[in-house]
Amino acid sequence: MSYFLLSIIGILVAVLLLTVEVFLPTAGTVGIIALLVAIAAVAAAFLHSVMYGSIFLLLIVVAIPFLFAAAVKIWPHTPIGRMILIGDIKKENVMPKSSHYVRVADQIGRIGVAQTKMYPSGIVIIDDQKFDAVTKGFPIEAGESVKVVSVEGNRLQVQKHTGGDANDSVSAKPDGELAKTMEELGIEDFELGD
């Protein structure tokens, strides 16, 4: 058998072994064997003639990046790749489904009142329930209306609510002095005189 024929068979075997490496979990063992077979094929081509050896070497050097890119593109779609790789990560797949998380996540879009000053964190009250919250944007004073825009971890992300929706209403008043009316505090209305 001639060295030229051996080099062609070696290249074909190397490509076959690389294909097997993509579809089977061999931890790179078959890939290393494929590389060794390709080197042997190039050596056999050089034994045939320097010109054929140079051509085979150039083909191998040019083909390796393309084969690697094709393997990276194809591998995630193989059965082994789908089992090993994590698919699309979604928040509902990662976050725990505890009762506290569900209770907090249900508050998105709800309107409440800041019980404390929020520079940027504080307490908000929604339907007579207290929640830890962080502002998105400017600081919020105690007693101001807030709207829940998202949840990160176990904290509500809120922003100042200026009204606008017909269904939006402040669900609760803050505790303490801010919850009392002017009459309860003994403050009388005053008029500006001329």
Secondary structure, DSSP 8 states (H G I E B T S, - for coil): --HHHHHHHHHHHHHHHHHHHHHS--TTHHHHHHHHHHHHHHHHHHHH-HHHHHHHHHHHHHHHHHHHHHHHHHGGGSHHHHHHS-----HHHHS---HHHHHHHTTTT-EEEESS-BSSEEEEEETTEEEEEEESSS-B-TT-EEEEEEEETTEEEEEE-----TT-------SGGGGS-HHHHT--------
